[in-house]
Amino acid sequence: MSDPKRVAILISGGGSNMLALVRDMGPDHPARPVLVAANDPAAGGLARAAGLGIATAAVDHRPFGKDRAAFEAALSARLEAARPDIICLAGFMRILTPGFISRWEGRMLNIHPSLLPKYRGLHTHARAIEAGDAEHGCSVHEVTAELDGGPVLGQARVPVLPGDTPDDLAARVLEKEHLLYPAVLRRFAMGDRRPIQL
């Protein structure tokens, strides 16, 4: 087997999807985690990653104000040092500029809580309920300059049940995210971009 692909994971909070990815990257996996980075030094996922022996970095976006390019330059410096082959956005709540995306395009994945192309952006669970959808879910896609618009590499579906609140729906979707993202990463690391359905 060729050398495992080097994976950097970007988070903003507790990192539950990051943990799902890391736990799947066992000895037989075509990839391994080399960095978990966050835009918030208080992100709970940093301590969880460190506890698993993974290198971590915090690049606080707040001191940069509205200068996204400067924030991304600082983040890129940490990423470049880790030499990732793949970057996984896992609850990373910063919109990235086209300049940053073009640097990593074709090697950057994101998980989004809707069945893309439906409900790009935020508040996806409430929007699905308000629309009267019978099903909802999550998508893993390649990151391009179009927000939540890159090629979809996998989707998982859940039913929308009578009386669902956005929180109810979010919890069921999150369970699927934790299955879908590792499955897509495993295939992507082997060069397989065929979409999968869970």
N, C-alpha and C positions, 0 to 999 in steps of 0.2 A: 504494500500500500504506500502511496506517495505521502510526503510529509503532510500532516494535518493543516488545514487552512487556519489562519490566525483570525480570531473574531474579537472585535471590540463591541461592547454593548453600551448604548447611551440611555440613561434613565433620568427621571426627574423626581421620583418618589420612592415608594417601598420596594419596587423592583420585583413584583411577583412574576412577570413574564421573563425577566432576566433570570430568575431562579429556575424557571421551567426550562429555559434554554441551557443553562449551565448544568443542571442535573441530567439532562439528556446527553451531554457531551462526555460520555464515558470513554473507556479505552478503545472501543470499536468504532468510535465516531470519526467522520472525516474532517472534523474541526475541533478546535479547542479555544477556550476563552483566554485572552491575553490582557484584557483591560475592561473594567467597568468604570465609566465616567458619568458624572452628573453635572447639571448646571446649578445645583443647589447643594452647598456643603452639608446641609442637614438632611439630605435625602437618605431615608432609612436603608435603601438598597446598598449604599456604599459599605456600611458596616456588615451587612449580610454577605456581600461579595468578599470583603476582607476576611471574614470568618471562614470562608471556603478557600482561602489562600490565593485569591485572584488580586492582581494589582488594581488599584483604584486611583481615580483622579477627580478632583472637584474644580470646575471652572465656573465660579459664581458669575451669572450673567448681569447681576444688578449693578456692579460698579461701572459697567460699560454703557449704562443708560440705553439710549436709542441707537447706539453704534453697534449694529449687529455684526458688521464686518470685523470689527476689532475683537468682539467676543469670539467669533468663529475662528479668527486667526489664533487666538489663545487656545481654543479647543483643538484646532488642527495641529498645533505644536505638540500637544499631548498625544494625539492620535498618531502622528507621524513617528513619534518616539517608540510607539508600540508596534509599528509596522503591520497593521491589520490587512488581511486579504478581504475581509467582509466586515461591514459595520451593520449592526442590528439596532434600530431604534425601538426601544421597549418602554413606552410611556414617557418618551422624551417630549416635553411640552414647549419646545421652541420651534418656531417656523424658520427653516433654514433658507439662506439666500441661494439664488441660482449659482453664484460663484462657488459656494461650498459644495453644493450638490454636484456640479460638473466635475469637481475634483474626484469625487467618489462614485460617480454614476456607473451603474452596472455592477456595483459591489455593495450597495446599500439597500437594506430591507426595512420595512416598517410594518407594524400590525395596527389595524384600524378597526374600531368596533362598529362596523356596518357591513352590509353586503354591497361593496362597491360595484358599480359607480353610484349607488344610492348613498345619500347622507355623508358627503364629504364634510370635513370640519368637525365641529363640536356638537354636543347634546344629541348624539345619534339615537340613544335609546328612547328619549322623550319624543323625538321626531318620528320614529317608527310606530310608537303607540298612537300618536296623534293622527298619523296617516291611516290608521286602521290596518296595518300590515299583519298578515297571518304568520309571517316568519321574519326573523331578524338573524344577525350573526356577526361574523368577523371575517376580515380579509387580511392576508399578507400580500404586500405588493412591493415591487421595486420602487425606490424613491426617484422621482424625476422633479423637474422644476415646477410641474403642475401639482398643486396641493392634492394629495391623496389620489393622484391621477396616473401613476405608473402602472406597468403591466401587473395584473393580478396573478399571483403564483399559487394561491390556495384560498379556499373559503370553508367555513364551517357554519352550519345553520342551527337555529333553535326556534321552537314555536313561540309565538307571542300568545300568552294565555289570558283568558278573561280576568280582569281585575289587576293585571300586572301594573306595577309602578315602574318608573325608570330604574330604580335601584334593584327591584326583583329581576328585571330583564338583564341589567348589567352583570349581576352575579352569575346568571346562567351563561351569558356570553363569555365572561371571563374564564369559566371552566373550560370552554371550547378553545379559547385563545391559548391556554396552557398546553393543549394537545396539538393545535394547528401549527403554532410558530416553530416548535422543535421539529415537527415533521417536514415543514418547508425548508428550514435551515439545513437539515440533514441532506435533502436532495440537492439544494442549491450549492452546497459545499462540494458536491460531486459533479457539478456542472449541469445538473438536470433542472431545466426551467419549466417543465411541463406542469400545468396547474393541477392541484389536487383538491378533492372535495372530501370533507370529513362529515 
